[in-house]
Amino acid sequence: MSFAGNDTLAWLRAAAWMVGAVVLMKIILPLVIRRISRWAVSTSTRWDDALVQALRAVRWYLIALVALHPASQELVLRANTERWMSGIATVAFFLQLGLCASAFISGWIVNVRQDSLQKDPSTTSALSILSFIGRVVAWAVLLLLLLDNLGFDVNALVAGLGIGGIAIGLALQNILGDLFASLSIVLDKPFQVGDFVVIDDFSGSVENIGLKTTRLRSLSGEVLVFSNGDLTKSRLRNYKLMKERRIPFTFGLTFDATPEQLEQVPGVVKKVVDTQEQARFDRAHFTGFGGSSLDFEVVYWMLTPDYAAYRDVQQAINLGLMREFAALGVDFAFPTRTLMLGKQGPIAVALAKASGASEADTAQ
């Protein structure tokens, strides 16, 4: 018994390919996924977890379409029909391959990102960018392979894409520049999410490092948005990376202080700074004679980069210096001018007499 030029046995063999593909996907594949999942939980590597994600991306209907190719080989078909069935199977195969590759890349990125989230927050942005680029490259390669298998001239297509890519690159050079700048930021890590940075006249905590822009939360509460290209060209200060803070400050004493009193000032300053647990004294010197003060320069180190702690310590040092200097008998200087009146010369006397005569004439 035959049908459409093929006997019953040929049709049975063709049907066996289709049924076998569906049974494989519906019954056997779930068992394989569960076994690999249990094994992946007991390992520290993330490749097996990504493999599980790739297997879960398999679609039974695409595998059934792929089975059309071996099934068609069991039958005697028209050339046009066989070509269409082979084309459908090829498209289904590369589509399924793309889904698995994309799921594998995404699964690996997600697992690695979860591991590194606590250690390095900026890695999350880097991995997201790499995931996007990886999936785009995978789909592009698979598309070219699909077209090549379907009989298209891939070489001419690649050449055309190259010329078109140059044109698109020129048109989108600013966007592409920000994209590559974001890669530079997340790989070189001049700052990370949560760092407090100063960029030119702006400062704030980094909230997000995106593909095109980076967002900062300023001290006054508003969001500052910078293009990644501008950030890589700017001079940036990262206070999160600071382990200690160097604090210089100056003060002046009045000129009526004696040399003996001035000699005691550096020791007094050291004693006051040493009372602060979060500060380390460096030096204190009598640096010179100011216009209205005897000037001193002090340097100490904060053992923590916390700005609020620095202000608290500086306040305590200032109050301590006021108390110690009062006990020492010296005063802080403030801008003053002293007018010295000496013996009047003949010119001054003549001017005074002239001024007196003028006032007498005016009274008459």
Secondary structure, DSSP 8 states (H G I E B T S, - for coil): -EETTEEHHHHHHHHHHHHHHHHIIIIIHHHHHHHHHHHHHT-S-SHHHHHHHHHHT--HHHHHHHTHHHHHHTS---HHHHHHHHHHHHHHHHHHHHHHHHHHHHHHHHHHHHHHTTT-THHHHHHHHHHHHHHHHHHHHHHHHHHHHTT--HHHHHHHHHHHHHHHHHHTHHHHHHHHHHHHHHHH-SS-TT-EEEETTEEEEEEEE-SSEEEEE-TTS-EEEEEHHHHHHS-EEESTT-SSEEEEEEEEE-TT--HHHHHHHHHHHHHHHHT-TTEEEEEEEEEEE-SSSEEEEEEEEESS--HHHHHHHHHHHHHHHHHHHHHHT--B-------------HHHHHHHHHHHHHHHHHH-
